[in-house]
C-alpha cells in the first residue's frame, strides 16, 4: 500500500480504491468458472494490485461486466419469448406469472387503493 502514500498518483483516490478492493479482486471471470480458474485470476489480480497496475485491473473487470450485461439482455429476450409462446398456446395464467415481478401476497387488504 505504499503506492497510496502522499505524493503518489493514487493519493486522491486511495480511499475509494481500498473500498472497491475486495469486489474488484474477487470478481469471477465468468458465470461458470471453476475454483481453479478463479484462483488463477485472483493471483494475477493481486499481482497487478501490488505493482500498482490499477488501470489494467479495472479494464479487465469492465470486460467481465460487459459480458454479464450481455447475459442479462439475452435472459430478458428469452423471458419475452416465453411469454409470447404461452400466450399463443392459450396459457394466459402462466404467461402473466412470467411478467409479474412483484411477490404474490394473496388477498389484498381492504383500503382506498384496492377499492
Secondary structure, DSSP 8 states (H G I E B T S, - for coil): -GGGSTTSTTGGGHHHHHHHHHHHHH--SSTT--HHHHHHHHHHHHHHHHHT-HHHHHHHHHHHHHHHHHHHHHHHHHHHHHHHHHHHTT-HHHHHHHH--S---SS---STTT-
